[in-house]
Amino acid sequence: MKICRWVLFALMLSTGLLRGQQFKALLITETDGFNHESIMDGTRAIKKLGEKHFFDVEIQQEANPITLDRLKKFDVVIFLNTTGDIFNAEEQEAFEKYIGSGKGYVGIHAAADTEYDWDWYTKLVGRMFHIHPTKQTALLKIKEHKFPGLEHFPDTLLWTDEWYEFGPDKINGLLTLITVDEASYDAEVVWKNRDMGSNGNMVDRVGHGMGEVHPISWYHEYEGGRAFYTALGHIGLNFKNQWFLDHLYGGIFYAAKANPYYLK
């Protein structure tokens, strides 16, 4: 009988019934465009963050449709290097209602290269990807140390990644957390005859940077919910960097719980 009790206890622990998780996260990695090799690294890292910080992570399987009933059990949905059009009209409507119920969204890197034709989503993200130069080392500037995960960051930090240049703001009120110093890297880039979307149109794009303020990470409240975005996360090895993991967990924590202590 004692053995059965211990087996039951272990089963309950493994299924999360006794672990007292803080919140539940749905991780979406679906792509309908460029597929980042770092998705697997990011998935492993976020699963480990869940183990370390006591929150559940469920990975979205493409065969499972996104419905409001399914979304209701999650506190935050994480878009990890998603690209292209990944939700149909019914799924878009469900996700809008989900955020409107007070839940959270986290976008990582190519989440800003997703669902360009879904106006509501572009406002949720805040800014959409336009172009990027080759991967380079650049100087990050931390603008808000009170935000979760950034408390112990230095004011500046050398970082190697793929530096997204964004189009115009899709919504007012975006709160900047991190910027990149364009004087520290070469932002000039030209893309000729590139297929830039699901419509298959071939276009030319030119990048000159974004000027004095080049945002890399930000957050805001939107339609009753919360959104956090970071452009970092192209390079797989960065998902093993403790600085980045702290930054990432801070955004997940904010989007899932929005503890006002950190935002005073």
Phi, psi and omega in degrees: 000320179297321179299316180299321180295318180292324176297317179296318179298315180296322179295316179296321179295316182292331180268001173091006185287337182245358186278343177064050182301145179292319184196175181238137182238139172255124182257119181249128182233014185294143179230145173228037182192224179298138179250114182283132176296335184284357180301317180294319178297317180295321179297314178298319182295317181290325175297319179291324175300320178297319179293320183289320188253012173061056167223149181280142175234120175246133182267130181289125172265136185302333181287343180269115180291150175277113178234159180297320179300320179289319182293333186301336183277356181252147177266336182210145174243129184251124174261106182258105177050037171291155176214152173072199183267107186249345180246139171276180186299319181293320179291323176299315180298318180296319181291323176298317179293324179299309178297321179297341179277002177103016184266182189240157178229138172235128176245130180242123174050257188288003171301337176275002176246035188227138170055052180299328185273359178262095187302319180301317181294319181299327177286326176298311178295314177108318177215146182247147181301138176245309184193166173212147172280186178294158180299134183211164170274137181214171182260117175274148175239121180274120187260339185219095182282348180280344182289144180309133177090342182256004186301323186256005179291147170290171179292328178227155185204127174287135183213143176249125182196189176257113191271103180291135164260133185253156172285189182295156177303136178271348183202152177278157172093013177289133185254114188281134177255317184221141172235168174240139181278110183292343176289347184266358178207170182267108184269354183287132180201147176229129172248122179249134175054052178255140174282112188252017180183178183291344180282351175078009180288136177268126186225161170257140176226145179233138178238132177238007187092184184242004177095207187297325179244108179244095185291143178240328179215144181202173177210164175190163171270142186210124173052036179093349180243196184229143180227137176230138179223140170227134179277350177289155175122016176283321186270127185300319183297337179295338178285000172253358181275126185296326177302312182293320179298321177294317177300316182293314179295323177302318178292320177297316180298315178299310185295326183279324189237330179051050178298115186294345180303322186280346190248015180288000000 
